[in-house]
Amino acid sequence: MRYRTVLTIAGSDGSGGAGIQADLKTIAALGCYGVSVITAVTAQNTLGVKSCLELPVSSIRAQLKAILGDIEIDAVKIGMLGSVAVIDTVADMLHALDVPVVLDTVLRSSSGTELLEPGAFPVMIEKLFPLASLVTPNIHESMLLAGMETPPSTGLEMEKTAMLLHGMGASSILLKGGHLVGAHSSDCLLHRNEIRWFSSEKIVSPNTHGTGCTLSSAIASFLASGSGMVPAVEQAKAYTLEAIRAGAAYRLGSGNGPLHHCYRFW
């Protein structure tokens, strides 16, 4: 017997709420073995990102080569990339890997720091959308990627935006509606030309840092374990919801704290 493995390619968040750290905690909590390639090192805490250092492309390529040359991968989650050069490198190294790939389109932090240069948006679409089994933008990211002036604000607009992104090369889209006003968080999945909605109560919590990272790495974990796309999204949504609920009572720092990724074990 071997581990079911998930490779996360993302930036480091020293506060542990998002990025590589959140991904690895999520992957482990869901019964898979996480391996990682770090693309950037951020200086951040619960109050926001203070600075970001992108690692040299040579280092990112070497990390990928080392992992892929030795360990069998069952799924990949892609997060923060930062630049055109990194996108090109990741696309080149993953091109021949025949496993589910979840692309979390990390464009900026929740505190507003740019995490991908705007000129790289078309390159992400061109190089990574065709490689991804699922792309998971929030409504603001979908606006930027689709070149829209305002983010979708209704269910119908979200469905149209998902179709637009599908037309740009993404085989499946999970458009996340957590930033919309309302008592429920509703996400729109376009998969195999069919729209499905996943709705859950919106939990009031000061600790939602890393929600997108957690959801995308959870989906990758369930795909690695053999789930189909629809049940993987459904199970990942349930896990993320409970991680938010469990983390609401905890305090870490003075700002937007993390989810409780390990709530099942504490």
N, C-alpha and C positions, 0 to 999 in steps of 0.2 A: 504494500500500500504506500502511496506517496501523498504528499500534501496537494491540495488544490491551491494554486498560487495566483495571486493578483499582483501585477506590476503597476505601481503608481509612478507617474512622471509629473513632478510638480515642484513648487517652491517650498522652502522650509519656513515654518512659522514657529519661532522660538517660544511663543506663549502657549502652543499646543492646541489651539482651538480649530485651526484650519490647516490647509496645505498637507504636506507629507505626514505630519504628526497626526492630524485628524484621520487621514486616509488609513494609516497603519493601524490605528486603534479600531477603526470601523471594521477593517478587513479581519483583524484578529477576533473581534467580538462576534463576527458572523461565521467563524469557523474555518477561515482560509488563512494561508500563509502569505504575508505581505513582503514584497521586495520593492526597492525604490531606486529611482534615479532623480537626483536633485538638480533642478535647473537654475535656482536662484536662492540666495539667502536673504531673508528680510529681517530687519530689526523692527519688531512690533510687539505690542501688548494689547490689552483689552481696549485701549483708547485709540488704537489705530496703527498704521504703518508709518514708521519714522524714516526708514531708508530701505533701499533694495539693491543688492549686488548680484548681477547676473553672472553665472559661472561661465568660463570660457567654453566655446563650442567643443573644443578638443576634450575637455573634461566630461562633458555630457555624452559625447560619442563614446568615450572610453568606458563610462559607466554602463551605457547600454550594451556595448560589445561584451563586457564582462558578464553581465547578467544573462543576456540572450545566448551567449556561448556556452553556458553551463547549466542553466535552470530551465526546466520546461514550464512555460507560462500558459495559464488557462484563461486569463482575461487581462485587459489593460485599462487603466483609468488615466486619462491625460488631464492635467490641470494647468497651472500657470506655466507659460512658455516664455513670454517676455519680448521676443524679437523674431524677425523674419529668419535670421540665421538659425535660431533654435528650432523653429517650425520646420525648416528645410531638413535639419539634421534628424529630428524625430520622425518625420515622414519617410525619409530615406531608410532609416534603420528598422522601421516597423512594416515597411511595404510588403515583405515576404512572410509576415507573421499571420497565420490564419487562425485567429482567435477573436472573440468579441472585444471591441474597443469602445469605451465610453469616453466621449470628449466633453468635458466640462469647460465651456468657453469663458475662462477667467479673463475678463478685460480690465476690470478695476476692482479695488477693494471696497468693502462696504463703507469705509470712511472716505472714499473718493480718490484714493491714490491710483494713478494709471499703472496697470500691471502688464499691458500689452500695447506697444506703440500703435496708434491708429492706422498707420500705413501698412501694418501687418494683417489687418482684417481680411483683405482680399486673398492674401497668401494662405491664411488659415482655411478659408473657404475652399480655395483651389486644391491645397495639398492634403488637408486633414478630413474635410467633410466626406470625401469618397472612401477614406479608410475606416471611418467610424461606423460602428453598428448603431450607435445612438449618440445624438448631440443634445446637451441639456442646458440651453440658455435660460436665464430669467427674462422677464419682459423687457428690461432695459438693455440687456445684451442683445436680445433679438432685434430691437430697434436699430442698434448700431450695426449689427451684421447685415441686416436687410436694407440699410440705407433709408430708414423711415425717419420722419421728422418728430414723431411722438410714439411712445410705446403703446402697444395694444392695451385697451382698458375694458374690453368686454369679452365674453366667451367667443362670440362670432369673430371679433378681431383677432383673438388668439389663434383660432382655427385657421384663419386666412394667413396669418403670419407663419404658422407652422407649415402650411402648404407652400408658401413662398420660399422658406428655407429648404424645404424638400426639393423644390425646383432648382435650388442652387447646388445640389449634389448630396445632401444628407439623406441617407436611406430611411432613418427614423428620427423623429424629433420629440423630445419631452420639453414642452414650453411651460416653465414654472410660473405660477401665478401668485406666489406668496406675498409679493409686494402690492397686490391689488387691495383696495379698501374693502372690508367686509369681515364677517365672522368666520368665514371658511377660506381655506387655502385650496385652490383648485388648479390642478396641472393638466395640461392637454397633451396627450400622447398621439402622435401620428405614426402608425406602424402598419406596414403592408397596405398602404392607401386607405386605412381605416382610422377614424378618430375615436379615441376613448378618453373619458374624463375620470380623474381620480380626485376626489374631494374629501377633505378632512377638516375637523374643527381647527381654528387658529388659536394656538395657545399663547396667552399673554406671558411673556418671559423677558427678562433683561439679558438672557443668555442665548443668543442665536448666532453667535460668531461661528462660521464654518458650516452652516447648514447645507449650502450647495456642495461643498467638498464631501460632506458626509453622505448625502443622498447619492451622488454619482459613484462614490467608491462602494456604497452598499449595493447599488445596482450591478456594478462590476463583480462584486463578490457572489451575488446570487446567480449571475450568468456563468461565472466560473464553476459554480457548484452544479450546473446543469439545468437551471430554470430557463424557461422560455422568456421572451422579452416582456410580455404582459405580466405574468406572475412575478418576474424579477422586479419590475417597477412597483407593483402593488406591495410586495414584501418590503422593499426598500423604503417606500413611503411610510409604512407602518413602523418600521424600526426607527426612522428619523423622527417621526412624531413622538414616539415614546422617549427617545433620547432628549428631545426638547422638553417634554413634560418632566422627566426626571431631573433635568439640569436646572429647572426654573428656581429651585429653592437654594441653590448653591451660590456663593459669591467668590469670585476669583478676580482680584483687581478692582478698579474703579469704574470700568466701562462695560462694553458688550462682551460678556463672558461666553465660555464654550458650552456646547451640549454635553450631556453626560453619556459619552460613548459606551461606557462599560456598565450601564445601569443594570444589565442582566446579572452581573456577578457581585455587585455591592449590596 
